[in-house]
Amino acid sequence: MLIIRKSMYRAVLAVILLSLCGCGEVESKLHPAEETSAVSSEQVYPVGSYERRAAEYAAFGLDITGREVTDFGSGSIFGGIEVQSDENGEIICTESEGALWFRITDKRFVSQRELEAFVRKHAGEREAERLCVYFREKDGALYFTLGKDGRTVKLWRRYYMNDPVLLTVQAVHSDECKRKYGLSQSKVCFVREDGVWKLDRLVAVRE
């Protein structure tokens, strides 16, 4: 009887040991899978992926294409900014030393100081500093301008649309501008309302 009991004890012990060994193997196989699952749930993306690029651009206020969009239109704090046109109702654009100039005729913004004070009041100091590079005073008038401070315009062209009446001015910047600011193109949109042209939107494309 004692011999039988010892045999049974040994058999039970062997089963227990085998079970323990088997559990250890299962845990070691599942551990890498559990790690992969954790990484996936945290959405850690490889360098250069769409999501990572979008996140990096978003930190600088840009979209996935690297565009910085500034709204001057009806939905913004400005509600549109009136610009000068000629007797035929065409926007007057003056090109000088690699820069494009559009004269502001909006009575709210006679000077750059007034414009910056307006932006500072409604959008804060940082936004006022960002926008100040696009506005200049010349010959006693305020202008919206592209190409100053090393952002030289190399080529530019106009596009019209009839419904609604829109004018888009697309500018290609110099190689120096690309190296210094990463800015390759700028697109300025104007909208015509009740016979008056207004600055509507600026899109800066960065590389």
Secondary structure, DSSP 4 states (H G I P E B T S, - for coil): -HHHHHHHHHHHHHHHHHHHHHHHHHHHHHHHHHHHHHHHHTTPPPTT-HHHHHHHHHTTT--TT-EEEEE-STTSSSS-EEB-B-TTSPBP-EEETTEEEEEB--TT-SSHHHHHHHHHHHH-HHHHHHHGGGEEEETTEEEEEES-TT--EEEEEEEEETTTTEEEEEEEE-HHHHHHH-EEEEEEEEEEETTEEEEEEEEEEE-
